[in-house]
Amino acid sequence: MRWLLTINKNNMAVNIDTVYQRVLAIANKEQRGYITPQEFNLYANQAQMDIFEQYFYDLNALNRIPGNDYTYSDQVDIIQEKIDHFEKYRQTVDMSAGQGVGILPDYYRMGEVYFKCKGGYVEVEKISQNQIHHIQNSPLTAPTPSRPVYVRYSGDGDGQANRERRIQIYPTTIAGNVVCNYIHRPETVEWAYTVVLDEALYNANNSTNFELHESEETELVIKVLELAGIEIKDPQLYQVAATEEAQNVQQENK
């Protein structure tokens, strides 16, 4: 897993109100009725997750193409940078359960796990349940603090959600200083509002924007409309709606 730090995080956000207003403008032009804030929030989160998961599908597909090092390198870099925004580096693993049991953060895809010992960070190797029995029984391969390993936890947990995030580290004397790299899920978006005279007015302070790159704005609009059952055959309609929304914002600011 690569850790690229060159991406401009200021571009990693799409304003949720901008997307909602574009969606409403297009739905109005298509005479498809009003999409409520509750409906929009539901569709918006699904649309964001669909686009996010598509990154990994596209990246995997491109990496499978022979000779893609040159021909598709730009596309690979663009997708990888979008994924890099969601990477967390050296995040603490909860070791409070004791006996080498760790609880990983809530993740979408797990990267490397490290243990900080006297010589610095050493990677904790992931192995299977079948391997651990053979490794522990040999003095040459038995895990040590300088050569630790982990398996997915198979003991009794305190709930299914936590159980899926549990790991067993060997040697079991390791009780802390464990960190991990992982890719997190996009934050749940919300178009928050207050009701004034039976009208929902946007509340920016309580709203949560999309975590996706700003270049995904139109794709978010398209996907939200699709989830709402609105299929647009004329691509120019998206641009018209965006222009009208910009004009409305300018008028409101006057």
GIUR-V219654 format. One record per backbone hydrogen bond with DSSP energy under -0.5 kcal/mol. CO is the residue of the C=O (numbers start at 1). NH is the residue of the N-H. If there is no record, write none. Layout:
CO	NH
CO	NH
//
This chain:
2	4
7	9
8	11
9	12
11	13
11	214
14	210
15	19
16	20
17	21
18	22
19	23
20	24
21	25
22	26
23	27
24	28
25	29
26	30
27	32
28	31
34	36
36	40
37	41
38	42
39	43
40	44
41	45
42	46
43	47
44	48
45	49
46	50
47	51
48	52
49	53
50	54
51	55
52	55
52	56
53	57
54	58
55	59
56	60
57	61
58	62
59	63
60	64
61	64
62	65
65	68
67	70
67	71
68	72
70	73
72	76
73	77
74	78
75	79
76	80
77	81
78	82
79	83
80	84
81	85
83	86
84	87
86	184
88	182
91	180
92	94
93	95
94	103
95	98
98	101
100	102
100	169
102	104
102	167
103	94
105	107
109	183
112	181
113	124
114	179
115	117
115	122
117	120
120	117
122	115
123	125
124	113
125	150
128	132
129	133
130	134
131	135
132	136
133	137
135	138
138	141
138	142
144	147
147	144
148	125
149	170
150	127
151	168
159	163
160	164
161	165
162	165
163	166
165	104
166	153
167	102
167	169
168	151
170	149
171	174
173	175
177	116
178	93
179	114
180	91
181	111
182	88
182	184
183	108
183	109
190	192
190	208
192	203
194	196
194	201
196	199
199	196
199	201
201	194
202	204
203	206
204	207
208	190
210	14
213	216
214	217
216	220
217	221
218	222
219	223
220	224
221	225
222	226
223	227
224	228
225	230
226	229
229	231
230	232
231	233
233	235
234	237
235	238
235	239
236	240
237	241
238	242
239	243
240	244
241	245
242	246
243	247
244	248
245	249
246	250
247	251
248	252
249	253
250	254
251	254
//
